[in-house]
Amino acid sequence: MNDMTFLGLGYIGAGLGAGLVLIGAALGIGKLAAAALDGTARQPEAGPALRTTMIIAAALIEGLAFFGLVICLLAVMNFAMPKSEAGPAAAAQTEAHK
């Protein structure tokens, strides 16, 4: 397999990872909102406390999703970087630093 194949597979993997992160975050926030709405419907006087808790939990889920997207972006940027080949000049430079 050549270098372009690995580059393409890296892009596909990062894209799938980003998609899975967003799907997981959307499902988590949807389930959180449904549970908070159900709790408010059952006990309306607990609405403000549930709303505050829901907003904090939603912010944590969003933060985790953002962290996952940054990791996928860093993976794509790492795959896109050209690999330096160690030639005779690089070997001489490492010998000089020893």
For each residue, the residues with C-beta under 8 A, 3 or more apart:
1: 5 6
2: 5 6
3: 6 7 83
4: 7 8
5: 1 2 8 9
6: 1 2 3 9 10 79
7: 3 4 10 11 79 80
8: 4 5 11 12
9: 5 6 12 13
10: 6 7 13 14 75 76 78 79
11: 7 8 14 15 76 79
12: 8 9 15 16
13: 9 10 16 17 75
14: 10 11 17 18 72 73 75 76 79
15: 11 12 18 19 72
16: 12 13 19 20
17: 13 14 20 21 68 71 72 75
18: 14 15 21 22 68 69 72 73
19: 15 16 22 23
20: 16 17 23 24
21: 17 18 24 25 65 68 69 72
22: 18 19 25 26 65 69
23: 19 20 26 27
24: 20 21 27 28 65
25: 21 22 28 29 61 62 64 65 68
26: 22 23 29 30
27: 23 24 30 31
28: 24 25 31 32 61
29: 25 26 32 33 58 61 62
30: 26 27 33 34
31: 27 28 34 35
32: 28 29 35 36 54 57 58 61
33: 29 30 36 37 54 58
34: 30 31 37 38
35: 31 32 38 39
36: 32 33 39 40 50 51 53 54
37: 33 34 40 41
38: 34 35 41 42
39: 35 36 42 43 46 50
40: 36 37 43 44 46 47 50 51
41: 37 38 44
42: 38 39
43: 39 40 46
44: 40 41 47
45:
46: 39 40 43 49 50
47: 40 44 50 51
48: 51 52
49: 46 52 53
50: 36 39 40 46 47 53 54
51: 36 40 47 48 54 55
52: 48 49 55 56
53: 36 49 50 56 57
54: 32 33 36 50 51 57 58
55: 51 52 58 59
56: 52 53 59 60
57: 32 53 54 60 61
58: 29 32 33 54 55 61 62
59: 55 56 62 63
60: 56 57 63 64
61: 25 28 29 32 57 58 64 65
62: 25 29 58 59 65 66
63: 59 60 66 67
64: 25 60 61 67 68
65: 21 22 24 25 61 62 68 69
66: 62 63 69 70
67: 63 64 70 71
68: 17 18 21 25 64 65 71 72
69: 18 21 22 65 66 72 73
70: 66 67 73 74
71: 17 67 68 74 75
72: 14 15 17 18 21 68 69 75 76
73: 14 18 69 70 76 77
74: 70 71 77 78
75: 10 13 14 17 71 72 78 79
76: 10 11 14 72 73 79 80
77: 73 74 80 81
78: 10 74 75 81
79: 6 7 10 11 14 75 76
80: 7 76 77
81: 77 78
82:
83: 3
84: 90
85:
86: 90 91
87: 90 91
88: 91 92
89: 92 93
90: 84 86 87 93 94
91: 86 87 88 94 95
92: 88 89 95 96
93: 89 90 96 97
94: 90 91 97 98
95: 91 92 98
96: 92 93
97: 93 94
98: 94 95
